[in-house]
């Protein structure tokens, strides 16, 4: 299998002008302990490079109450907690029933990152390896997306491109083709093989580790495109995180460190290499091995930062009604346009 190694000087030379493009990758079920073991064993060259060149941490957190896939991804999309009145309140982890959206379930419209990017006249897209991610396609389509209140009117369909592929390799092929020919200013990519291997064979099993090696290669392909494509080079930021970790064959206990401890990395244009907590001492606090709730005065870095951080990097305002990074104060060193 071909490896795509991007030399560190390329990443360092990415211009600090703020991003024109942001790619968010969620590696479903990527627990930090398993990631670090494989990196230390020399099995994941692209994750190793990502760690060396990013603003990041292996001590980020999933949602405080729920460590399952679809609710945590909805937090990434909306930058809201899952439960409570201010939450998006999507707790199901199955394919949505026909006609059911995030908004109909909550009883009011729940804006997401796709709203803000689209309403500012930019292209958005999602690539997913699980059918239940159709939740986002239907929630933000022409029938269910909110009217565009920012002139000119770009319509109610907030997602220009939605692709489902079961295989991460096929999914990456589709993603690279689109980003080469008609790139999205915000793109969300979901890889599900580690989660599938964990449920079947166990987190940290040979099958789980083999799936992680495959995903490392897909990460390398995406990093290579960002570093070499004339449209993207020096103009693109990459966010990599996870929805949850896991232990044994499951991840549903939100009180277990192996379930709630996840990585969070930002790599690309204008990003300062370093520990995210050191870069954000005034606003974020490392939780150690703990599990701070949402009332803690200084929050840990959470996967729900994805939506508003992407908007910060693009020079756009926060998601209306959001609560995670609503002040857009998570610092990664990038200069916003």
Buried (B, 14 or more C-beta within 10 A) or exposed (E): EEEBEBEEEBBEEBEEBBBBBBBBBBBBBBBBBBBBBBBEEEBBBBBBBBBEBBBBBBBBBBBBBBBBBBBBBBBBBBBBBBBEEEBBBBBBBEBBEEEBBBBBBBEEBBBBBBBBBBBBEBBBBBBBBBEBBBBBBBBBBEEBBBEBEEEEEBEBBBBBBBBBBEBBBBBBBBBBEBBEEEBBBBBBBBBBBBBBBBBEBBBBBEBBBBBBBBBBBBBBBBBBBBBEBEBBBBBBBBBBBBBBBBBBEBBEEBEBBBBBBBBBBBBBBBBEBBBBBEBBEEBBBBBEEEBBEBEEEBBBBBBBBBBBBBBBBBBBEBBBBBBBBBEBEBBBEBEBE
